[in-house]
Amino acid sequence: MRVLLVDDEARLAEGVRRGLEAEGCAVDVAHNGVDGLWRAREFSYDVIVLDVMMPGMSGYLVCQTLREEGDWTPVLFLTAKDGEWDEVEGLDTGGDDWLTKPFSPPVLLARLRALVRRGGRERPTVLEAGDLRFDPAARTAHRGEARLDLTAREMSVLEFLLRRRGEVVTKFDVLDNVWADDFEGDPNIVEVYIGRLRRKVDRPYGRNAIETVRGAGYRLAADGG
């Protein structure tokens, strides 16, 4: 496992480096956000460990920049900041995990292994299909520059379709991912919400992004229609 560790606390960073190398990891260290971003751009890593508050550039900004550039290397924030909104910001800027200092070295290593197993697949913070965009953190949806007025449930259905854009999903896929496991209502509720989304997301803009695939389910066109 090749690890990039970015932390301005030199003594702590050295201790983490030695601990990870003792477990067979190859570790590069940077002591500020600017150098960390440079290394992440120039070299390939299996996982990146980021402090939050650092000279030059915060860990949040390093992570956000990498995601905007299409770099999906798993990121774990390792920080003394322990507020719930600090963690929310870290995850919403594209981080994959959060561990507060002081920490258990075996737990850090286990979490890094878990992140590497998941791999570096695309995990955008804003979901897009053409000019159709949905921001899960801000809970806002846009078609081009126009903000869409959607209910919470409509947003959830749209989010699921965007995450599976280009794929056919069944009515029961939508139910399983948007409604509670104990939902006992009429499954045709999915058709109702698909209809509502079409009236808000497609028709006013002359689009046909949300398709019905006869006998199979629904598909959101990857290009946004």
N, C-alpha and C positions, 0 to 999 in steps of 0.2 A: 504494500500500500504506500503510495507516494502522497505525502501530506505537505501542504503549505500552511505554516503557522504564522499569523500576523498579530503581534502583541508588543506594545511599547514597554512592558515591564520585563526588562532584560533577564533578571534572575528567574522569574517565573517561566519565561519562555524557554530558558535553558533547561530548567527542570523538566518541563513538558517534553522538550525535544529528546532529552536523554531517556525519559521513560518510554516514549514511543519507539525510539531506536532500539531499546532493549527488547522490544516486542517484535522487532523485525521490520519496522517502518523506515522509509527514507523520508527525512524531514528537512525542508528548507524553511528558514526563518527570516521574517522581515519585521522591523521595529516601528514602522509607521504605515499609514494607509496608502500613501503614494507609492512607496516601494512594494507594498503588498500587491497593489493593483498591477504594477509593472510585471512582477513575477507571474501573477495569474495570467496575464496576457501572453507572456513570452514562453512559458513552459506548461506542460500538461501535468495535471494533478488528479488524483482519485478523489480527494476531498480537501476542503479549505476550512481552517479554524480561524475565526476572526474575533478579535476584541472589538468593543464598540467605540469607546472614547480613545482616540489616538491622534497624535500630531499629523497635520497635513490633510487628512481625510478620515472621516469616521468609518467604522465598519459598516454601518448602514449604507453609506454612499458607495463604498467599495462593492458591496453586494448588489446594490441597485444598478450600478454601472455595468457590472458583468452581465446581469440579466438583460439589460437593454441592448447589450452587444451580442446576445445570443449564446452566452457561456452559461451552461447549466450544470457545471461542476457542483456537487453537493456542498453546502455551506453550513457549518455549525458555529453559532455565536457562543464564545466562551468569555464571560464578562462578570464584573462585580455588580453590575446594575441588575437589581432584582424586582423592579416594579412590573406589575402586570402589563402596563401600557408600553414599557420598554420592550418587553417580549413580543407584544402585538406588533409593534413597529418593525422589529427585526424579522418576524415571519412574513409580514405583509410586504416588505421590501425584497423578498425573494429567498430568505433564509429557510433552511430545512429543519433545523433543530436549535435548541437553546439550552445552555448549561451555565449555571451561576457559580462563581468563585466564593468560597473554597469548594473544591469538587473532589470526587473520588477518581483517581487515575484509572482504575479498572472500568468504572462507568464511562469515562470519556472514551476509552479504547473500544468498549462495546458499542457505544453510540456511533463511533466512526465506522466500525465494521458494518453496522446496520445501514448507514447512509451509503456506503460503497456497494452493498448488496442491491440497494434500490437503483443505483446507477444515476447517470446524468441526463436522463430524458428531459425533454422540454417541460417546464412547469411555469408558464408565464403568469405574472401577477395581474395582467389585464388580458382577458380572453378576446380574441378577434377573429372575425371572418369577413374579409373585405372591409367595408366601412362600418360594419356592425361590431360594436365594442361593449364589453361588460366588465366593470371593475368590481370584483367580489368584495374587496375591503371597503370601498366607498359605497357599495350597493347602488351604483349608477350605471345606466345603459344609454348608449348613443347610437344613432344611425347618422353617420357623417357628423355634422356639427349639431344636429338636433338631439336634444335630450329626450329620451322616451319616458313616458309616464306609466310605470308598471307597478302593479301590486307586489307585495313580498313573494307570493306564490308564483306569480308570473315570472319574476326575476329568477326564482329557483329553477323553474322549468327551462328558461332561456339559458341559464348557466350550465345546466346538464347538457343541453343540446350543443352548446358551444364547446364544452369539453370533449364531446364526441363528434365534433363537426366532420362531415364527410362520411360518417358511418350510419348504418341503419340501426335504429333502436326500437325496441318493441314498446307497446303500451305498458307492459309490466316492468320493463327496464325503468321507464319514467316513474311509475308508481313506487318502485323499490328505492329509488334514489331521491325522490322529492317528498313523498308522503311517509308517514310513520309506518313501522313494521306492522302495527296492529290496525291499519286502515281497513275498515269493513264496509266502506261505501261502494258506490257504483264505479267500476273501473273506467266507464265512459267519461268520468270527470277529466281524464287526460285529453280527450277530444275537445272538451269544452275549453280547456286552457290553451290547447294548440290553436283553436279558432280565435281566441282572444289575442294571442301573440301575433297571428297573421294580420289581424285588424290593426294592430299597433306598430308592428315591426316591419311588415312587408307592404301592405296595400297602399298606405299613404305615400310610399316612396317608389311605387311601381316595381316592386320586387316580388320574387317568389322563392325566397330562401328556404322556407320551411316546407318541405315536400312530404306528401303522403306516398309511401311505397306500398302498393296494393298487396295485401296478404302478409305484409311483413311489419310495417310500423311507420316510422318517421325518419327523416334525414334533414339536417341543416346543411345546406350547400357550403362547402369549404371556402368558396369565394364570396360568401354572403349574399348570393343571388344576384 
